[in-house]
Amino acid sequence: MKLGRRELVRGGSHLLGLAALGCSSPPKPAADVRLRPLSSLPVTELPWLHLRDHFIATVGPHAGKGRPLGGLLVLADATFAPRSRFPRHPHREMEILSIVLSGELSHHGDQSHGATLRPREAQLISARDGMVHAEGNETDEDTRMLQLWFTPKQHGGAPAYFRRSVPPAPSGGRHLMAGDEAMPLRSDARVWWLDLAAGQETAIAVAAGRAGYLLSLDAPLQLGEGRVLARGEGAQLNQGGLTLRASRDCGALWIDVAA
């Protein structure tokens, strides 16, 4: 994916904690929550691609528009039609995290040629001095994936590729996707996959000087008292805590960045 104008940045403590599953009340004070309903998110429709952008748009009529959240420049929720993919394109000085939600995602490029990601798998590309790649869907079914771009705090060096899978968690759980030694983001950020079973609660919190973004992946998710995050919607959280409740089995993405 490419930004539609010149690179917005060059190429482009942590989370206070997630309380144990079953926690019934969030830390105090309550977080300031700013909902991002579907109606507020720009959508790009192409014959082979449906793309919804939560921050800076990368393609289509909205390319280059939007605002980052700290070092998080892009969060694109993309569905590829069967047998489709982007043309090969370059990246430089950008941390690019791809997460597959359904179907299969193929990556082709300088070092990742032929790599295939399946549901609950992620690839981190640290573009550094530059690389060329293309992502797409080589199957006969739709593929839904998320792609996140982060501004690096360190620069230079040969591109690096990392991969991780998240095990199924039918009873709920949380899994660090990126921001540790195995998936070393060159950015002050961490990304978690949250699994919640029906009727389950868990708490998230944002420390001073941080910001958080929550994305509902596949089912409605209740935020605190009364507010509901629909599938594909997001919520920005500032300092404080919040309890999440699931009415049915569901997943969410939780991102913590320096504000």
C-alpha positions in Angstrom: 0.0 0.0 0.0 1.2 3.5 -0.7 0.4 6.9 0.7 -1.2 9.2 -1.9 1.1 12.1 -1.2 4.8 12.5 -0.3 5.7 10.3 2.7 4.0 11.9 5.7 7.0 11.1 7.9 10.3 9.7 6.9 8.7 6.6 5.2 5.8 7.4 7.6 5.6 2.8 31.0 3.8 0.9 27.8 0.3 -0.2 28.3 -0.5 0.1 31.9 -1.9 -3.4 31.7 -4.8 -5.6 30.8 -6.5 -6.9 33.9 -7.0 -10.6 34.3 -10.0 -12.0 32.4 -13.1 -11.9 34.6 -12.3 -8.5 36.1 -15.6 -6.7 36.7 -14.5 -3.1 37.1 -11.9 -1.0 35.2 -9.0 0.8 36.9 -9.8 4.4 38.0 -10.2 7.0 36.6 -12.2 5.9 33.6 -10.6 6.4 30.2 -11.7 9.2 27.9 -13.2 7.2 25.0 -13.7 8.6 21.5 -15.7 6.2 19.3 -14.9 5.8 15.6 -18.2 4.5 14.1 -18.2 3.0 10.6 -19.9 6.1 9.2 -16.9 8.2 10.1 -14.3 6.0 8.5 -13.4 6.6 4.8 -14.0 3.6 2.5 -12.4 2.8 -0.8 -14.2 0.4 -3.1 -12.4 -1.1 -6.1 -13.5 -4.1 -8.2 -11.0 -6.3 -6.3 -10.7 -4.5 -2.9 -12.8 -3.1 -0.1 -10.7 -0.9 2.2 -11.7 1.0 5.4 -9.1 3.4 6.9 -9.0 4.3 10.6 -6.2 6.9 10.3 -4.3 8.0 7.2 -5.8 6.6 4.0 -3.3 4.9 1.6 -5.2 4.5 -1.7 -8.2 5.7 -3.5 -9.9 9.2 -3.3 -9.0 9.7 0.3 -5.3 8.9 -0.1 -3.1 11.0 2.2 -6.0 12.2 4.3 -6.5 11.5 7.9 -4.5 11.9 11.1 -2.1 9.6 12.9 -2.3 8.5 16.5 1.2 9.0 17.9 3.5 6.8 15.8 0.5 4.8 14.3 0.0 6.2 10.8 -2.2 3.6 9.1 -4.7 1.1 10.2 -6.4 -0.3 7.1 -9.1 -3.0 7.3 -8.9 -4.6 3.8 -10.9 -7.3 2.1 -9.3 -8.7 -1.1 -11.5 -10.4 -3.8 -10.4 -13.8 -5.0 -7.3 -13.8 -7.2 -6.4 -10.2 -6.7 -3.4 -8.3 -5.3 -1.7 -4.9 -5.3 1.0 -4.2 -7.8 4.6 -4.3 -6.5 5.5 -1.1 -4.7 8.3 0.2 -2.5 8.5 1.1 1.2 11.3 2.8 3.1 11.7 3.7 6.8 8.3 2.2 7.9 7.3 -0.6 10.2 4.5 -2.5 8.5 2.4 -5.1 10.4 0.0 -7.3 8.5 -2.6 -9.5 10.3 -4.9 -12.0 8.6 -8.4 -12.3 10.0 -9.9 -14.7 7.3 -8.7 -16.3 4.1 -5.0 -16.3 3.0 -2.7 -13.4 2.3 0.3 -13.8 0.0 3.3 -11.5 0.2 5.7 -11.2 -2.7 8.9 -9.1 -2.4 12.6 -8.8 -2.0 12.9 -11.2 0.9 9.4 -12.4 1.6 8.6 -13.8 -1.8 5.9 -16.4 -1.7 5.1 -16.1 2.0 1.5 -16.9 2.9 -0.3 -15.8 6.0 -3.4 -17.5 7.3 -6.0 -16.5 10.0 -4.5 -15.4 13.3 -1.0 -15.0 11.7 1.0 -11.8 11.4 4.0 -10.6 9.5 6.1 -7.6 10.5 8.2 -5.9 7.8 10.8 -3.4 9.0 11.4 -1.6 5.7 14.5 0.3 6.9 16.7 1.3 3.9 14.0 0.1 1.4 12.2 -2.9 0.0 9.7 -3.8 -2.7 6.7 -6.0 -2.2 3.1 -6.8 -3.0 0.3 -8.3 -1.0 -2.8 -10.1 -2.2 -5.1 -13.1 -2.3 -4.3 -16.0 -4.5 -7.2 -18.2 -3.4 -10.8 -18.5 -4.6 -12.3 -17.0 -1.4 -12.2 -13.5 0.0 -9.3 -12.5 2.3 -9.7 -10.0 5.2 -6.6 -8.5 6.7 -5.4 -5.6 8.7 -2.4 -3.5 7.9 -0.8 -1.1 10.3 2.1 1.3 9.6 4.2 2.7 12.4 6.8 5.5 12.3 10.2 4.1 13.2 12.3 5.7 16.0 15.5 4.0 14.6 16.6 4.3 11.0 18.7 2.5 8.4 19.8 -1.0 7.8 18.7 -3.9 5.7 15.0 -4.7 5.7 13.9 -7.3 8.2 11.0 -9.7 8.3 9.3 -11.4 11.3 6.3 -13.7 11.7 4.0 -14.8 14.5 0.9 -16.9 14.9 -1.8 -16.6 17.6 -3.1 -19.9 19.0 -6.9 -20.3 19.3 -8.2 -19.3 22.7 -11.9 -20.5 23.0 -11.9 -19.6 26.7 -10.5 -16.1 26.1 -7.1 -14.6 26.4 -4.7 -11.9 25.2 -1.7 -12.3 22.9 1.1 -9.9 22.1 1.3 -9.5 18.3 4.1 -7.0 18.0 6.4 -5.0 20.2 8.7 -7.6 21.8 11.9 -9.3 20.8 10.2 -11.8 18.5 8.3 -9.0 16.7 10.5 -6.0 17.4 8.8 -2.9 16.2 11.1 0.1 15.8 8.4 2.2 17.3 7.1 3.0 20.8 4.1 0.8 20.4 2.6 -2.6 21.2 -0.2 -4.6 19.5 -2.3 -7.3 21.2 -4.9 -9.7 19.9 -7.7 -10.1 22.5 -10.0 -13.1 22.6 -13.2 -12.8 24.7 -15.7 -15.7 25.3 -19.4 -15.1 25.5 -20.3 -13.4 28.8 -16.7 -12.6 29.6 -15.2 -9.3 30.8 -11.7 -7.9 30.7 -10.2 -4.5 31.5 -7.8 -2.4 29.4 -6.0 0.7 30.6 -3.8 3.5 29.2 -1.0 5.0 31.2 -0.1 8.7 31.3 1.7 9.8 28.1 0.2 7.0 26.1 -2.9 6.5 23.8 -4.8 3.4 22.9 -6.9 2.2 20.0 -9.4 -0.7 20.2 -10.8 -2.3 17.0 -13.6 -4.8 17.2 -12.7 -7.6 14.8 -15.8 -9.8 14.3 -18.7 -9.1 16.7 -20.2 -6.3 18.9 -18.2 -5.4 22.0 -19.6 -3.5 24.9 -17.4 -0.7 26.3 -18.1 0.2 29.9 -21.8 1.0 30.5 -24.0 1.2 27.4 -21.6 1.9 24.5 -21.2 -0.8 21.9 -18.4 -1.2 19.4 -19.8 -2.9 16.2 -17.7 -5.1 14.0 -15.0 -3.1 12.3 -15.5 0.0 14.5 -12.8 1.6 16.5 -12.4 3.6 19.7 -9.5 5.8 20.8 -8.7 5.8 24.5 -6.7 8.3 26.5 -5.4 7.9 30.0 -7.5 5.7 32.3 -9.2 2.3 32.2 -12.2 0.6 30.6 -14.0 -2.7 31.0 -14.9 -4.7 27.8 -17.8 -7.1 27.8 -18.6 -9.7 25.1 -22.1 -11.0 24.5 -20.7 -13.7 22.3 -17.3 -15.1 21.4 -15.4 -12.3 19.7 -11.9 -10.9 19.0 -10.4 -7.4 19.2 -7.2 -5.6 18.4 -5.6 -3.4 21.1 -2.9 -1.0 20.2 -0.9 1.1 22.7 1.3 3.9 21.5 3.2 6.9 22.9 0.9 9.9 22.7 
